[in-house]
Each structure stands twice: as C-alpha cells, then as structure tokens.
Amino acid sequence: MASVKKKIEEEHGRTLTNRQTTFARYIVEGIYSNAECARKAGYSHEVANNQASKLLNGREYPHVLEYIQDLRTERERRYGVTTLGQLERLHQLSTGAEEAGQFSAAINAEKIRSALGGLTIDRRENINTIDQLSRDEIVGRLADLQKKYPQAFMVDITPKEKPDEQGAGSKLLEHDPKQSAKKVLRDKD
C-alpha cells in the first residue's frame, strides 16, 4: 500500500496526511458514516462533517479520493468481493427467503443490504445498569458525577413554611378507626 500512496502523492504533488489515510481506510470499511470516519481519523467533532464532505468531493482533495478508490480496488482484488456484488447477492438472498416464507431471514438480508449501501448505520450502546455494579463502583461513579456536576448535588434546605410550637410545621393527623380512608381523602379535597 505504501507504493500506491507514494504514486498518488507524486501524481498530484500533494502528500497524504495520516488523518487523510486513516479517513480513507475507515471509508473503505464502509461501517461508519462519513462524519464518523472523519472523527475517528482525528478531526474534531465540530468540523468532522464539513471535512468529510471536502475529502470526498474530489475538488479540494483529489488525491484522497484516488487513494480511497485504490484501497477499494485492492480490497476487491484481494477478497474477490465488490460492493455491487454484495448488494446483488443480498438482494437474491432476501428475495429467496421471502418466497420461501422466511421473513426473518429476508428482513436480515435487507438490513445488511441497506447498511452496505450506506442507508443505515448500526449503532450500539453499552449501558451499564446499576444492579451490575458493586457498591464501590457505584460510590466511585457518584463521586465522579459530583465532581463533574456539583450543581446537581446542591440541596436547598430552607424551610418552606414556618413551623408551629410543636415543630411539625402543620396540623398533626391522628388515626381515627371510625373514619374510612375514602372519607378522609374526600374531606381533604
């Protein structure tokens, strides 16, 4: 691959930066969106979308686009797999599965086909639930959150009303077994 890179750099009179080559490799993988490829290549979140567009449009960075094409060609040559070939094969599998009444298999083939075509992106999130954490891990995470967001842990302890002589703040309720709960609630309203 180094010789291909060198050839492209000589043809265009421009060098491929590490970010550009990393971006090209992620694009050829076909797993991530264009902006995500730019972020993974080291571009900031704020400029990733714009930079991905510039790298792929062919006007500003034609050497990057040529490098991507060469990587795809090499990958197709090495593995005998092309994007179009895979799309056709997945379509055949989907149609066959649907005709056989295997709708789950047909849906899976269509999902893979749409991801390969760039219509969808498979995103997965790992969510840790609290019941899977030990007590020390929970205490540690709470301490981290308290450092990051101290305003969330502020507690206003100013009393809302002035307490009476007994210190209860309101009339004490006594239980009267002769009154039903429904009547007490209705009288409150």
DORO-845530 format. One record per residue (C-alpha): residue in one letter; x, y, z. Coordinates in steps of 0.5 Angstrom, whole numbers, plus 2048, in hexadecimal, padded with zeros to 3 digits. Layout:
DORO-845530
aXYZ/...
//
This chain:
DORO-845530
m800800800/a806805801/s8088057FA/v8008067F8/k80180C7FD/k80780F7FA/k80580E7F3/i7FF8127F4/e8038177F8/e8088187F2/e8028197ED/h7FE81E7F1/g8048227F4/r8018217FB/t80281D801/l7FD818804/t7FD81A80C/n7FC815811/r7F5818812/q7F381780B/t7F681080A/t7F280E811/f7EC81180E/a7ED80D807/r7ED80780B/y7E780880F/i7E380A809/v7E5804805/e7E37FF80B/g7DC80280A/i7DA801811/y7D9809813/s7D680F811/n7DB81480D/a7DB819813/e7DC813818/c7E2811813/a7E5818814/r7E481881B/k7E881181C/a7ED814818/g7EE81981D/y7EA81F81A/s7E6823820/h7DF822821/e7DE82981E/v7E1828817/a7E0821816/n7DA821812/n7DD82780D/q7E482480D/a7E181D80B/s7DD821805/k7E3824803/l7E781E803/l7E281A7FF/n7E08207FA/g7E681F7F5/r7E78267F4/e7EC8287FA/y7EF8217FC/p7EF81D7F5/h7F58197F8/v7F18177FE/l7EB8157F9/e7F08117F5/y7F380E7FB/i7EC80B7FD/q7EB8087F6/d7F28057F6/l7F08027FD/r7E97FF7FB/t7EC7FC7F4/e7F27F97F9/r7ED7F67FD/e7E87F47F8/r7EE7F07F5/r7F17ED7FB/y7EA7EB7FD/g7E67EA7F7/v7E07EE7FA/t7DD7F47F7/t7D87F97FA/l7D47F87F4/g7D57F07F4/q7D37F07FB/l7CD7F47FA/e7CA7F07F5/r7CC7E97F9/l7C87EC7FF/h7C27EE7FA/q7C27E77F8/l7C27E47FF/s7BD7E9801/t7B87E77FB/g7B97E07FC/a7B87E0803/e7B27E4802/e7AF7DF7FD/a7B07D9802/g7AC7DD807/q7B37DE80C/f7B17E580D/s7B67E6813/a7BC7E480E/a7B97E9809/i7B97EE80E/n7C07ED810/a7C37ED809/e7BF7F3807/k7C27F680E/i7C97F480C/r7C87F7805/s7C67FE807/a7CC7FE80C/l7D07FC806/g7CD801801/g7CE807806/l7C7808808/t7C780680F/i7CD805815/d7CD80081A/r7CE804821/r7CE800827/e7CF80382E/n7D17FF834/i7CD80283A/n7CF7FF841/t7CA7FE846/i7CB80084D/d7C97F984F/q7CF7F684B/l7D47FB84F/s7D77F9856/r7D67FE85C/d7DD80185B/e7DC802853/i7D5806855/v7D880A85A/g7DE80C855/r7D980E850/l7D5812854/a7DC816857/d7DE81784F/l7D781A84E/q7D781E854/k7DE821851/k7DB82284A/y7D482584C/p7D5828853/q7CE82C852/a7CA825851/f7CC823858/m7CA82A85B/v7C4829860/d7C082F862/i7BF82E86A/t7BB83586B/p7B483386E/k7AE83586A/e7AA837870/k7AB839877/p7AA83387C/d7A5834882/e7A6833889/q7A782B889/g7AC82C883/a7A882887E/g7A682D879/s79F82B878/k79982887C/l79A82187E/l79681C87C/e793817880/h79081087E/d78980F87F/p78780887E/k78080A87D/q78180E877/s78280B871/a78880D86C/k78480F867/k78081486B/v78781786E/l789818867/r78381B864/d78382086A/k78A822868/d788824861/
//
